[in-house]
Amino acid sequence: MMSRSCGWLLFLLITLSGGRSVLSDEPGQLDLLNTFQSEFVVIAPGTEKFPATFVCGSNDGGPEVRPATSVTMSTPFAIAKYEVPQNLYETVMGTNPSRWKGQRNSVELLTVTEAKQFCERATQLMQAAKLLADDEVIRLPTEVEWEYCCRAGTSTKYSFGDAIRRDSDVGAKNSILDEYAWYTGNAAGNNPPVGALKPNAWGLYDMHGYLWEFTDDAWTLSHAPESSSDKQQVTLKSGSWKDPAERLTSSARRGFPVSGKDDAVGFRCVRAKRQGF
């Protein structure tokens, strides 16, 4: 891995589609990429704390939630502990589309296509800097990968359990949920930095609330192979600061136009082996 101390000496010039140069000796750029690389959590289904099989979806989660289905995971990958922050997005893409500005706030107000372009450019950038192997890519998580990571080995409504209040908090606000999630009960916008609240058991932050997150999957109503997908919509997970507590469960999901943008929609990345290797 490249040392941070020598990063400012490096001058790399990578020309991507559109002719934009995305990696140079710009101060802080390599530091951000090093930080991004260090923030991935390795997920290894079937080993130690990572179950090989889990139940994805729910039978009591509402019309948009997929029916509960047992899914077996077999391929290891790594997922970012945070949603992509604005300073990282800007150093890779050269722009910051967000409404709620803040260097370590999650980037929002972008399309799923733009999120995928970030992943593609970050892959090339990090490979050139030797922060990513040639057979690895940065990409969006699939819906199943995302929910597997959100649940972190649990089968409850939330990764921390079924209850959002303690017995001693009858009549009070959702005190347990407030420790883990930004939602309508404690947020008025996308103002906090990533990781301001508690992580789940696997060290992943903001898996409940804050921003809805893009997945790599088109919108479908079922896990069944015969279920048709809507290519004009992408599946979102997580719930957001605009949503009430019941929209923040591990199984919560919604469809979103592929051309759509919202200040309550962002994304996090997966690092995985490139298909075909």
N, C-alpha and C positions, 0 to 999 in steps of 0.2 A: 504494500500500500504506500502511496506517496506521502511523504512527511509534510506536515503543515508548514514547517519552517522554511522549506524550499519552494513552497507553492508560488510565491511571488516572483520567483526567478523564471518560472515556466512560461514559454510563449508558444501556445498551440493555436492553430487556425484551422477550424473545421467549417467547411461550407456545406450547408444543408439545403433542402429544397427552398427555392425562393432566393437563394444566394445570400442568406443571412449568416454572418459569422457568429458562432455561439460560445466559443471557448477562447479566451485570450488571457493576457496578463492583468486583466482588470482587477484592482484590489478587492479582496474578499470573495471572489468568485470560487476559487478552489477550496477556500475554507468552508463555504456553504455546501459544496459538493461532498467534501469530507464528512461534514456533519450529517448530511442526508444519508450517506452510506453507512454511517455508524448507528443510525436510528432504526435499522431494520431488525425485526425480531424473527429469528428462525423458528419455523413451524414444521414439526416432523411427525405427522400422523402415525400412530402405532408404536410410538416410543415414549417411555417415561410418562409425563403428564398429558401427552397428546393422544386422545382416543382415536382409534382407527375408524370407528363408526359413530355417528351421531344422528339425532333426529332434527331435520331441517324443516322449518315451517311450523304450523300450529293448526289444531282443529277448532280453536275458539278465538281466532285472531281477527275476524272480520272478512269482508268480501275480497280484499286485495291480497290477503295472506295465503300463501300456498298451503294446501293440506299437509299435515305432518307426514314426513317421508324419511325412512331410514337411508342414510347415505354413507358409503364407505369411502374414506379418503386414502389414497395410496402414494401420492407424490409430495415430497417435501417442497417447501417454498419459504420465502420470508416476506413479511408484511411490515410496512412502516408503522411505527408506534403513534405517529401523528398524521393528521391530514396535511396536505401540501401547504406550507405557509407562503405568504405573499413574497417574501424576499427571495426564496428559492425559485418560485415560479418566474419572477421577473428576471433573475440572472440567467435562466434557461431560455425564456421566451422573449425577453426584451421589453415586456409590457406588463402592467398590472391592471386587470379589468375590474377589480373589486370595488364595491360600494363602500364597505367598511374598512377603511385603510388602517394598516398596522403591519409592521414587518413580520411579526410572528403570528398574526391572525391568519386563519385559513383563507386561501384564495377562493373567491366565489364570482358569480356573474359571468360564467363561461359555459360553452357547450361541451357535450361529451366528446365531440371531434377535437376540440381544442385541448381537452384533458389528454386524449390519446396522442396528440402531437407533442405535448409536453413529455410524455413517456418515451416517445421515439427519439426526441432530441436529447433527453437526459441519458438514454441508453448510449448514444453515440458519444456524447460528451464524457461520460464516465468510463467508457471503454478506452477512449483516447488518453484519459488521465490514469489508467490502470486501476481504477476503482471498481471495475466490473469486468468479469471474465468475458472472453469472446463468445462463449456459449450461453451467456446470461442476457436477460432483457429486463427492463423496467416496463411494467404494464399495469392496467387496471385489474383488480381482483374479479373473479367470477362471483356470482351471487352466492354460490355454495361456499366458496372460500371465505367470503366476507362473513357470512353467518357463522361458520365454523369458528372463525377467530373471535367474533363478538361473543359467542356463548362461552368460549374458553373452558370447555369441559362441563358446562352446566346444561340442565334441561328445563330450567325455570323461565319465567317470563322475561326477566332481565338477567344479566350476567352476575348480579349480586343477590338474586333471589326473586321471590314472587311479590313480596311486600315492598311498598314504596314509603311506608311510614313505620316507625317503631311503636310498640304498644303504648309507650309513655307519651307519644305525640298525638294522641287522639284530638282532633279538632285543629291541629296545627297543619302547616303546609307539608309538602312531600319531603321530609327531611333526609331520608336515605337517598332518594333520587337526586336531590340537590347536591349531594356530594360527588355524583358521577356525571351529571348531564346538565347542559344548558337547554332550556325549553321555555314554554310560556310562563311557567311558575317562577322563574328566576332570571330571565334574560329579556332585554329589550332590543337586541340587535346582535350582530356578529362582532362584538367588541373585544371579548377576551382573547388572549393568545392561546395557541394550542397547548394542551397539557396542563391547564390551570386547575383541573379537578382530578379526582382519583382515577387511576387506570383500572382495567379489569384484571383478573388473575394472571393473565399472560403479559401484563405490562403494556397494554394498548389503551390509548386515551381517546376520549370523545367518540366511543363506539355507540353510545346512546346520545342522541341529540346533537346540539351544536349546528352541524350542517348535514342535510341529506348527502349521501355519497354515491357517485356514479359507480356502477359495476360494468363489466364487459359484456353483459347479457342483454339481449333484446327482451322486451316485456312479454311475459307469458303468465297464464293463470294457474299453471300446474307444473309439477316436476315430471309428469308423465311424458314419455318420449313422443307420444302422438299429439301432445298439446301444441297448438299453433302459436307462433310468436308474431308480435307486431314490430316489424323492422323500423317503423317510424317512431317507436318509443324505446327508451332504455330503462332498465330496472334500477331504481334507487333504493338504498338501505339507510337505516340509522334514525330517521326523524330529525327534527331541527329545532332551533330556537323559536320557530313560528308555530310549533306543534305542542299539543297537550301531552301529558304523561303517557296516555294509552297508545300514542303513535310512536313511542320510543322503545318498544319491546325488541327483543332479539330477532323476532320473526317479522317485524314491521317492514313493509315494502310499498312501493308505488311505482307506477309508470310515469315517464316524463318525456316530452318531445325531444327527439335527437337534436333539433334546432333550438331548443329552449334554453333560457338563461334565467337564473334566480339568485338573489343574494342570500338564499338559504340552501344553496346546492354547491358542493365542492367535491373533493376526491382525495383518496389516499392511494399509495402505490404498492405493488407487489414486485419483488425481485425473484425471478424464477429462471429455470433452464429454458432456452429457446427450443420451441418444438422442432423436432427433426434431429436434435443432437443426441 
